[in-house]
Amino acid sequence: MVAVKAHQAKAFLTSPDRRFAAFLIYGTDAGLIHERAQNLARDVAGRESPPGEILHVDETDLESNAERLALELRTVPMFGGRKIVLAASGRRVTSAVLKPLVDGALEGVLIVEAGNLKPDDAMRALFEKSDRAAAIACYSDEAPELEAVVREVVHGAGLTIGSEARDILVARLGADRALSRRELEKLVLYCAGKTEIAAGDIEAIVGDASELALERIFLAAASGDAVRAVAELGRAVAAGESPQAIVAATQRHFQRLHRVRAAMDQGRPLEDALRQLRPPLYFKHKDAFAAQCRAWTSERLAEALRAISATLKASRLSSALEEALAERLVMGLAELAARARSTLRS
């Protein structure tokens, strides 16, 4: 039984045991899940002699050939080197489909990306209970992980960054590793020709005034105001904001709600839990945030986070639909919020 917890994931993936033929990478951070799946595939391929072949099998491939996944994983390559097959959980990549592969003998290596899975989810249980598979949890970066990513990108660009500027930068990154990297790449491009990144550079290019527009979207959704949430979403997209960035910002908001609600469930007063938030709440939003913490239960927040994670993953795979996916998400969250408020009143 191999269940790798989030804080163990990085060390585990640095040198995965060769006896594993199947990996499930799941959690709330779609960007980090995708990044780790790609890195794992390259690492496994590079250890083969000759190097292994990396293949991506998606839902479209399986629509036309339902046996494609099994065929690739059970075929011995003509010229040596194992096949490393990447797939994403979905309508045609389910625990029932994968069970004979994970439980059987594979010539290749299977790597599956999935969203946030409950402990009793069939997919997660399948990988955790197999002797030749591993389930690896990936959740949103905390400050130490974000600082490591900042160092990697900033130093890789030949730049330095002071502690004050680094703290400001880390506070503006977060819920999705891919989006965090894009913000960092934008920042180092902006600072080309300089030697050090200053706080002013971050204020100018990372999470600027558009952040207020994003806050209006997720505050409305989490308060149950679907009409306002959709209207604010439309304005933000029309102004050039990325729907994926909007969904990632919404995820950060709901993660903070979940953190405070969990503390309340453990008996901590709401005010104490709010004071522990880093970065601290914007004072104008404190009352609305506190009201949401009272209205939402931990169970409903977990449901919301699963929906957000699924939307991030779907929008990354289908960028042409990302605006429609984001709109459907905020409407769904507003409906959940309305139910939460109705339960609270009753």
Secondary structure, 3 states (H helix, E strand, C coil): CCEECHHHHHHHHHCCCCCCCEEEEEECCHHHHHHHHHHHHHHHHHCCCCCCEEEECCHHHHHHCCCHHHHHHHCCCCCCCCEEEEEECCCCCCHHHHHHHHHCCCCCEEEEECCCCCCCCHHHHHHHHCCCEEEEEECCCCHHHHHHHHHHHHHHCCCEECHHHHHHHHHHCCCCHHHHHHHHHHHHHHCCCCCEECHHHHHHHCCCCHHHHHHHHHHHHHCCCHHHHHHHHHHHHHCCCCHHHHHHHHHHHHHHHHHHHHHHHCCCCHHHHHHCCCCCCCHHHHHHHHHHHHHCCHHHHHHHHHHHHHHHHHHHHCHHHHHHHHHHHHHHHHHHHHHHHHHHHC
